[in-house]
Amino acid sequence: MINKLQMHIGLDDTDSTRRGCTTYIAALLVEKLEKLKVKFVDYPNLVRLNPNVPWKTRGNGALCLRIEYEKEIEEEIEETTLGLVKKHADLEFENTNPGIVFFKKGNIPTEICAFAKKAITGIANLGEAKELLERCSGKALGFNNCRGIIGGLAAIGETLKGDHTFELIAYRLQENYGSKRKVDKTSIFEMDQATKPQTFNNVDSEKNRVIITPHGPDPILLGIRGETPEIVRKAFEMVKLKEPVERWIIFRTNQGTDSHFGEIAPIQKIVPYTPMVAEGTVSKSPWIVPLRHVFFSLKDITGEIDCAAYEPTGSLRKVARSLVVGDKIRVYGGLRRRSENKPLTLNLEKIRIIELAKKTRYQNPLCPKCLKRLKSMGKNKGYRCENCKLRFKGLKKIPVEIERKTKLGLCVTSPRSQRHLTKPLRRYGLEKHHFEVASPTVKWHSFWHH
C-alpha cells in the first residue's frame, strides 16, 4: 500500500460518573472513519491503565484506533475525531478531562511504549506526555486540565504484542440510558457454561449474579470478554436480549492479563497508588473491621505492611481470614490509603500461599493413671482427675497441632470485585505470548440505526 499513510488515534477521559463512555465514542468514530474509506490495521485497542490512581476515570480505560488512509482525508479524520469528542464527552463535569492524541507514523517509538508501560504499572504525568509528543512529532488536543492526553498516548504505546484478550461491547439505544439493562439472566449462565474457559468474568457463581452488564447511566448494554474475536461473537449470539442494541464492536485489550503487575518488590520500596507484588510472612494475625473486611500484616526483610481483603472479594477474604502468623505468601494488589491519616494499605487482588506455618492449640494434659483429660484447678494450681480423684501439681498444658484446611496455591478475588486487569483463574494457561498486528479478519462490528 505505497500511497497509504498510517495514523494512531488515542482517546481518554471523556466520560463521567453521570454519563458517557470513551469506548462508545471510539465505536462512533469507527463508523465515521469507515465512511471515509480508511482501513483498520488492528481491532480498536482498549487499554486499561493503573487502576489505583485516585483521579482515574470509571474503568480507567483508554482507546486507540490504528488506521491506514489517503493523505487528502487527514484533516477530515482529525476534525471528525474532535467533533465526536466535543459532542459526546461530559465536558461540563468537574473531573472529565478529555485528551485526543494523533500519531502519524507506522512504528511506535520504544519510548512511547515505555511511557505506556509506566501508565499501566505506575504513575505517568502530563509533562512527560507532552514532552514525549513533541520529541516524537505527535499531536495532542486536550480539554479542561488535559489529563486525558496521558491515557491517549499510553493507548497508542501499548501495542498489545504480548498477552491480550478481546471484549465485545454492545450499546443501548439512547432512550434506555439510565434504566435497568434487559437481558435474560439464564441465557448468560448457559453461555458461560458453553464457552468456558474461552470466555471469562460473565457471572459470579458465589452470588448467582450476572456481571457482564454494568449498572450506571452509560451507553453500554453488556460486555463479553474472551480469548478470541470468534468466541466473544459466538457468546454474544447466545445471550437473549430483551432490549434493542444500537451497535456492537469488538476490542482487543489488556484486560484479564495482569499487565499492571511487575516483579516482586521489597516492601520498603512500595510507592503509593501503584500496583505491586510482595512476598513475605504473615506477621500479624488477621483481624476483622466493620462490614466484614479482613486485614493482616505482612513483612519481609525490608519492612511491614497491612493487607486488606474487603468484603466484596468473597473467596479471597475467606483465605485471608484463614492465615496465621508465619505463613509464607505472595500478595498482589494496589497500594492505597484507607483514609487521610491512615498508613498505606495493600488492597488485595490475589494471594499465593507458598508455605503454611503450623497452627497449634493447647490442651489440658491427660491423667497419667486413667488417660482421661484433666481439669484445671485454677491458674498455677495444677490439675485434678475427676475419674481417679488424684491431683497433679507439676503438669503443663500440651501443644496439639491443628490440621489446616487452607490449601497451597493461588486464590483470586471473586469475579464481581475483580479489576479489569486482574487475570482470572480461568485464563491461567491460555496466555498469548506473541501477536503480530494485523487487520481484523472476522466481522468485528455492526451498526443499526433505529
C-alpha positions as CSV (number, residue, x, y, z in Angstrom):
1,M,0.0,0.0,0.0
2,I,2.5,2.5,-1.2
3,N,0.4,5.7,-1.1
4,K,-1.2,4.9,2.2
5,L,-0.3,6.7,5.5
6,Q,-0.7,5.3,9.0
7,M,-2.2,7.0,12.0
8,H,-2.8,6.0,15.6
9,I,-5.7,7.9,17.3
10,G,-5.6,7.8,21.1
11,L,-8.6,8.9,23.3
12,D,-9.1,9.0,27.0
13,D,-11.1,10.6,29.9
14,T,-14.3,11.6,28.1
15,D,-16.8,10.0,30.5
16,S,-18.1,10.9,33.9
17,T,-20.0,9.2,36.7
18,R,-23.2,10.7,35.3
19,R,-22.9,9.9,31.6
20,G,-20.7,8.9,28.6
21,C,-18.2,6.2,27.8
22,T,-14.9,6.5,25.9
23,T,-15.4,3.1,24.2
24,Y,-18.7,4.4,22.8
25,I,-17.0,7.5,21.2
26,A,-14.5,5.1,19.7
27,A,-17.3,2.9,18.3
28,L,-18.9,6.1,16.8
29,L,-15.6,7.0,15.4
30,V,-15.1,3.6,13.7
31,E,-18.4,4.1,11.9
32,K,-17.4,7.7,10.7
33,L,-14.0,6.6,9.6
34,E,-15.3,3.6,7.6
35,K,-17.4,6.1,5.6
36,L,-14.1,7.9,4.9
37,K,-12.8,4.6,3.5
38,V,-9.9,4.2,6.0
39,K,-8.5,0.7,6.6
40,F,-8.3,-0.5,10.2
41,V,-4.9,-2.3,10.7
42,D,-5.9,-3.7,14.1
43,Y,-9.0,-4.1,16.2
44,P,-9.7,-1.0,18.2
45,N,-7.5,-1.3,21.3
46,L,-9.0,-0.8,24.8
47,V,-6.1,-0.3,27.2
48,R,-6.7,-0.3,30.9
49,L,-4.3,1.9,32.9
50,N,-3.1,1.7,36.5
51,P,-6.4,1.1,38.5
52,N,-5.1,2.6,41.7
53,V,-4.6,6.3,40.7
54,P,-7.0,8.5,42.7
55,W,-8.0,10.6,39.7
56,K,-8.9,7.6,37.4
57,T,-12.0,7.6,35.2
58,R,-14.6,4.9,36.0
59,G,-12.8,1.9,34.4
60,N,-9.6,3.8,33.7
61,G,-9.7,2.6,30.0
62,A,-8.0,4.5,27.1
63,L,-8.7,3.8,23.4
64,C,-6.6,3.6,20.3
65,L,-7.7,3.2,16.7
66,R,-4.9,2.3,14.2
67,I,-5.7,3.1,10.6
68,E,-4.3,3.4,7.1
69,Y,-5.7,6.3,5.0
70,E,-5.1,8.6,2.0
71,K,-3.3,11.9,2.7
72,E,-6.1,14.1,1.4
73,I,-8.5,13.0,4.2
74,E,-6.1,13.5,7.0
75,E,-7.6,16.8,8.1
76,E,-11.1,15.3,7.9
77,I,-10.1,12.4,10.1
78,E,-8.8,14.8,12.8
79,E,-11.9,17.1,12.6
80,T,-14.3,14.1,12.8
81,T,-12.5,12.8,15.9
82,L,-12.5,16.2,17.6
83,G,-16.2,16.8,16.7
84,L,-17.3,13.5,18.3
85,V,-15.3,14.1,21.5
86,K,-16.8,17.6,21.7
87,K,-20.3,16.3,21.2
88,H,-20.2,13.2,23.4
89,A,-17.7,13.9,26.2
90,D,-19.1,15.3,29.5
91,L,-17.1,18.5,29.3
92,E,-19.0,20.3,32.0
93,F,-18.2,17.7,34.6
94,E,-15.5,18.7,37.1
95,N,-13.3,15.6,36.7
96,T,-13.7,15.0,33.0
97,N,-10.5,16.0,31.2
98,P,-10.6,14.6,27.6
99,G,-7.4,14.1,25.6
100,I,-7.0,13.2,21.9
101,V,-3.6,12.2,20.5
102,F,-2.7,11.7,16.8
103,F,0.5,9.9,16.0
104,K,1.2,9.6,12.2
105,K,3.9,7.0,11.9
106,G,3.6,3.3,11.3
107,N,6.0,2.1,14.1
108,I,5.6,3.3,17.6
109,P,8.9,4.5,19.2
110,T,10.2,2.4,22.1
111,E,10.0,5.5,24.4
112,I,6.2,5.8,23.8
113,C,5.9,2.0,24.5
114,A,7.8,2.6,27.8
115,F,5.5,5.5,28.7
116,A,2.5,3.2,28.2
117,K,4.0,0.6,30.5
118,K,4.6,3.3,33.1
119,A,0.9,4.5,32.8
120,I,-0.2,0.9,33.4
121,T,2.1,-0.2,36.2
122,G,2.7,3.2,37.9
123,I,2.2,6.9,37.6
124,A,2.8,8.9,34.4
125,N,2.3,12.7,34.3
126,L,1.1,15.2,31.7
127,G,4.5,17.0,31.5
128,E,6.2,13.7,30.4
129,A,3.4,13.0,27.9
130,K,3.7,16.5,26.3
131,E,7.5,16.4,26.1
132,L,7.4,12.9,24.5
133,L,4.8,14.0,22.0
134,E,6.9,17.0,21.0
135,R,10.1,14.8,20.7
136,C,8.3,12.2,18.6
137,S,6.3,14.6,16.4
138,G,2.9,13.6,17.8
139,K,-0.1,15.9,18.1
140,A,-2.4,16.3,21.1
141,L,-5.6,18.1,21.9
142,G,-6.9,18.4,25.4
143,F,-9.9,19.8,27.3
144,N,-10.1,21.2,30.9
145,N,-6.9,20.1,32.6
146,C,-6.0,17.9,29.6
147,R,-5.1,14.8,31.7
148,G,-6.7,12.5,29.1
149,I,-3.6,13.2,26.9
150,I,-1.7,10.8,29.2
151,G,-4.1,7.9,28.5
152,G,-4.4,8.8,24.8
153,L,-0.7,8.5,24.4
154,A,-0.5,5.4,26.6
155,A,-3.1,3.6,24.5
156,I,-1.1,4.4,21.4
157,G,2.1,3.0,23.1
158,E,0.5,-0.2,24.3
159,T,0.5,-2.3,21.1
160,L,-0.6,-5.5,22.9
161,K,2.0,-7.6,21.3
162,G,2.1,-10.0,24.3
163,D,-0.8,-11.4,26.2
164,H,-4.2,-9.9,25.4
165,T,-7.9,-10.7,25.3
166,F,-10.9,-9.4,23.4
167,E,-14.1,-7.8,24.5
168,L,-17.4,-7.4,22.6
169,I,-19.3,-4.4,23.8
170,A,-22.9,-3.8,22.8
171,Y,-24.5,-0.4,23.3
172,R,-28.1,0.6,24.1
173,L,-30.5,3.0,22.4
174,Q,-30.3,6.4,23.9
175,E,-33.8,6.3,25.3
176,N,-32.8,3.4,27.5
177,Y,-29.9,5.1,29.2
178,G,-30.2,5.0,33.0
179,S,-32.8,2.2,33.0
180,K,-32.1,-1.4,34.2
181,R,-30.4,-3.5,31.5
182,K,-32.9,-6.0,30.0
183,V,-31.1,-9.3,29.3
184,D,-32.1,-12.9,30.0
185,K,-30.1,-14.0,33.1
186,T,-30.5,-17.7,32.4
187,S,-29.1,-17.4,28.9
188,I,-25.9,-15.7,30.3
189,F,-25.3,-18.6,32.7
190,E,-25.8,-21.0,29.9
191,M,-23.5,-19.1,27.6
192,D,-20.8,-19.1,30.4
193,Q,-21.0,-22.9,30.7
194,A,-20.9,-23.4,26.9
195,T,-17.9,-21.1,26.3
196,K,-15.7,-21.6,29.3
197,P,-12.7,-21.3,29.6
198,Q,-12.6,-19.3,26.4
199,T,-14.7,-16.5,27.9
200,F,-14.3,-15.2,31.5
201,N,-16.0,-13.0,34.1
202,N,-19.5,-13.4,32.7
203,V,-21.1,-14.4,36.1
204,D,-20.3,-14.6,39.8
205,S,-21.3,-18.1,40.9
206,E,-20.9,-17.3,44.6
207,K,-23.7,-14.7,44.4
208,N,-25.5,-16.2,41.4
209,R,-25.0,-12.8,39.8
210,V,-24.6,-11.6,36.2
211,I,-21.5,-9.4,35.8
212,I,-21.4,-8.6,32.0
213,T,-24.0,-5.8,32.5
214,P,-22.9,-2.6,34.2
215,H,-25.3,-0.6,36.4
216,G,-24.5,3.0,35.6
217,P,-26.2,5.5,33.2
218,D,-23.6,4.9,30.5
219,P,-24.5,3.6,27.0
220,I,-23.1,0.0,27.5
221,L,-25.7,-2.8,27.5
222,L,-23.1,-5.6,28.1
223,G,-19.5,-6.6,27.6
224,I,-18.3,-10.1,26.9
225,R,-14.6,-10.9,27.4
226,G,-12.8,-13.8,25.9
227,E,-9.7,-15.2,24.2
228,T,-10.6,-14.7,20.5
229,P,-12.9,-12.4,18.4
230,E,-14.8,-15.5,17.3
231,I,-15.6,-16.7,20.8
232,V,-16.9,-13.4,22.0
233,R,-19.1,-13.1,18.9
234,K,-20.4,-16.7,19.5
235,A,-21.1,-15.9,23.1
236,F,-22.9,-12.7,22.2
237,E,-25.2,-14.6,19.9
238,M,-26.1,-17.0,22.7
239,V,-27.3,-14.2,25.0
240,K,-31.1,-13.5,24.8
241,L,-31.5,-9.7,24.7
242,K,-34.8,-8.1,25.8
243,E,-34.0,-4.6,24.5
244,P,-32.6,-3.4,21.2
245,V,-28.9,-2.9,20.5
246,E,-27.8,0.3,18.8
247,R,-24.3,-1.1,17.8
248,W,-21.7,-3.6,18.9
249,I,-17.9,-3.7,18.4
250,I,-15.0,-6.0,19.3
251,F,-12.0,-4.5,21.1
252,R,-8.5,-6.0,21.6
253,T,-7.4,-5.3,25.1
254,N,-5.1,-5.9,28.0
255,Q,-8.0,-6.9,30.3
256,G,-7.5,-10.0,32.3
257,T,-3.7,-10.2,31.7
258,D,-2.2,-8.9,35.0
259,S,-0.3,-6.4,32.9
260,H,-0.3,-3.9,35.8
261,F,1.9,-6.1,37.9
262,G,5.6,-6.2,37.7
263,E,8.2,-8.2,39.6
264,I,8.2,-8.9,43.3
265,A,9.3,-5.7,45.1
266,P,10.7,-5.1,48.6
267,I,8.0,-3.7,50.9
268,Q,10.3,-0.8,51.7
269,K,10.2,0.3,48.1
270,I,6.4,0.5,47.8
271,V,5.0,3.6,46.1
272,P,1.5,4.9,46.9
273,Y,-1.2,4.4,44.2
274,T,0.7,1.7,42.3
275,P,0.1,-2.0,41.8
276,M,2.6,-4.2,43.5
277,V,3.6,-7.8,44.2
278,A,5.3,-8.6,47.6
279,E,6.4,-11.8,49.2
280,G,7.0,-12.4,52.9
281,T,5.5,-14.0,56.0
282,V,2.3,-13.1,57.9
283,S,3.4,-11.0,60.9
284,K,0.1,-10.2,62.5
285,S,-2.9,-12.5,62.7
286,P,-6.0,-11.5,60.6
287,W,-8.4,-9.1,62.2
288,I,-11.9,-8.0,61.1
289,V,-13.1,-4.4,60.8
290,P,-16.7,-3.3,60.4
291,L,-18.5,-4.5,57.3
292,R,-16.5,-7.8,57.5
293,H,-13.3,-6.6,55.8
294,V,-10.3,-8.7,56.7
295,F,-6.8,-7.2,57.5
296,F,-3.5,-8.9,58.3
297,S,0.1,-7.7,58.3
298,L,2.9,-9.0,56.0
299,K,6.6,-8.5,56.5
300,D,9.8,-9.2,54.5
301,I,13.4,-8.3,55.4
302,T,12.9,-4.7,54.4
303,G,9.6,-3.8,56.2
304,E,6.0,-4.5,57.0
305,I,2.6,-3.5,55.5
306,D,-1.1,-4.1,56.2
307,C,-3.0,-6.0,53.6
308,A,-6.8,-5.8,53.1
309,A,-9.3,-8.2,51.7
310,Y,-12.5,-6.2,51.5
311,E,-15.9,-7.8,51.9
312,P,-16.8,-8.0,48.2
313,T,-13.7,-10.0,47.4
314,G,-15.5,-13.1,48.6
315,S,-13.3,-16.2,48.5
316,L,-10.2,-14.1,48.8
317,R,-11.5,-12.7,52.1
318,K,-12.0,-16.3,53.4
319,V,-8.5,-17.2,52.5
320,A,-7.1,-14.1,54.2
321,R,-9.1,-14.9,57.3
322,S,-7.6,-18.4,57.5
323,L,-3.9,-17.1,57.5
324,V,-1.8,-17.5,60.7
325,V,1.5,-15.8,61.7
326,G,4.4,-17.4,60.0
327,D,2.6,-18.4,56.7
328,K,4.7,-17.6,53.7
329,I,2.7,-15.9,51.0
330,R,2.9,-13.7,47.9
331,V,0.4,-10.9,47.6
332,Y,-0.8,-8.9,44.6
333,G,-2.7,-5.7,44.9
334,G,-2.9,-1.9,44.7
335,L,-1.4,0.5,47.3
336,R,-3.9,3.0,48.7
337,R,-4.6,4.9,51.8
338,R,-7.7,3.9,53.7
339,S,-8.2,7.5,54.8
340,E,-6.2,10.7,55.2
341,N,-4.5,9.8,58.4
342,K,-4.2,6.0,58.0
343,P,-1.0,4.3,56.8
344,L,-0.7,2.7,53.3
345,T,-2.6,-0.5,52.8
346,L,-2.3,-3.1,50.1
347,N,-5.8,-3.7,48.7
348,L,-5.6,-7.4,47.7
349,E,-6.4,-8.8,44.3
350,K,-4.6,-12.2,44.8
351,I,-2.9,-14.3,47.4
352,R,-0.5,-17.1,46.6
353,I,0.1,-19.4,49.6
354,I,3.6,-20.7,49.4
355,E,4.1,-22.4,52.8
356,L,1.8,-22.9,55.7
357,A,3.0,-22.5,59.3
358,K,2.0,-25.0,61.9
359,K,-1.1,-24.0,63.9
360,T,-1.3,-25.2,67.5
361,R,-3.7,-25.0,70.4
362,Y,-3.0,-26.1,74.0
363,Q,-4.9,-28.7,75.9
364,N,-5.0,-29.9,79.4
365,P,-2.8,-32.9,79.9
366,L,-4.1,-36.5,80.3
367,C,-4.3,-38.3,83.7
368,P,-1.1,-40.5,83.9
369,K,-3.3,-43.3,85.5
370,C,-6.6,-43.4,83.5
371,L,-5.7,-41.3,80.5
372,K,-8.8,-39.1,80.9
373,R,-8.4,-35.3,80.2
374,L,-7.5,-33.5,83.5
375,K,-9.4,-30.4,84.8
376,S,-7.6,-27.3,85.8
377,M,-7.8,-26.2,89.4
378,G,-7.0,-22.6,88.5
379,K,-4.1,-20.6,87.3
380,N,-0.8,-22.2,88.5
381,K,-2.8,-24.5,90.9
382,G,-2.3,-27.7,88.9
383,Y,-4.8,-30.3,87.6
384,R,-7.2,-32.9,89.0
385,C,-8.7,-36.1,87.6
386,E,-12.4,-36.3,88.1
387,N,-12.2,-40.0,87.5
388,C,-9.3,-41.0,89.8
389,K,-9.8,-38.1,92.2
390,L,-6.0,-37.5,92.0
391,R,-4.3,-34.1,91.9
392,F,-1.2,-33.2,89.9
393,K,1.0,-30.1,90.5
394,G,3.8,-30.3,88.0
395,L,1.9,-30.9,84.8
396,K,1.6,-28.3,82.0
397,K,-0.7,-27.8,79.0
398,I,0.3,-29.8,76.0
399,P,0.5,-28.3,72.4
400,V,-1.6,-30.0,69.8
401,E,-1.2,-29.3,66.0
402,I,-4.4,-28.3,64.3
403,E,-5.0,-29.6,60.8
404,R,-5.3,-26.6,58.4
405,K,-7.9,-26.6,55.7
406,T,-6.1,-23.8,53.8
407,K,-4.5,-25.0,50.6
408,L,-1.3,-24.0,49.0
409,G,-1.6,-22.2,45.7
410,L,-3.3,-19.1,44.2
411,C,-6.6,-17.5,45.2
412,V,-8.1,-14.7,43.2
413,T,-10.7,-12.2,44.3
414,S,-14.3,-13.1,43.3
415,P,-15.3,-12.1,39.8
416,R,-17.7,-9.4,41.0
417,S,-14.8,-7.5,42.6
418,Q,-12.1,-8.2,40.0
419,R,-10.4,-5.3,38.4
420,H,-10.4,-5.1,34.6
421,L,-6.7,-6.0,34.5
422,T,-6.8,-8.9,37.1
423,K,-6.1,-12.2,35.4
424,P,-8.9,-14.6,36.5
425,L,-8.1,-18.2,37.3
426,R,-9.8,-19.3,34.1
427,R,-7.1,-17.6,32.0
428,Y,-4.1,-19.3,33.5
429,G,-2.5,-21.5,30.8
430,L,-4.3,-19.5,28.0
431,E,-1.9,-16.6,27.8
432,K,-0.7,-15.4,24.4
433,H,3.0,-14.7,24.1
434,H,3.3,-13.1,20.7
435,F,1.0,-11.2,18.3
436,E,1.6,-9.5,15.0
437,V,-0.7,-6.6,14.5
438,A,-3.0,-7.3,11.5
439,S,-6.3,-6.1,10.1
440,P,-9.4,-7.7,11.6
441,T,-10.4,-10.8,9.6
442,V,-13.8,-11.6,11.2
443,K,-16.8,-9.4,11.4
444,W,-15.9,-7.2,14.3
445,H,-18.7,-4.6,14.5
446,S,-22.2,-3.8,13.5
447,F,-24.2,-0.6,13.5
448,W,-28.0,-0.3,13.5
449,H,-30.0,3.0,13.3
450,H,-33.5,2.8,14.7
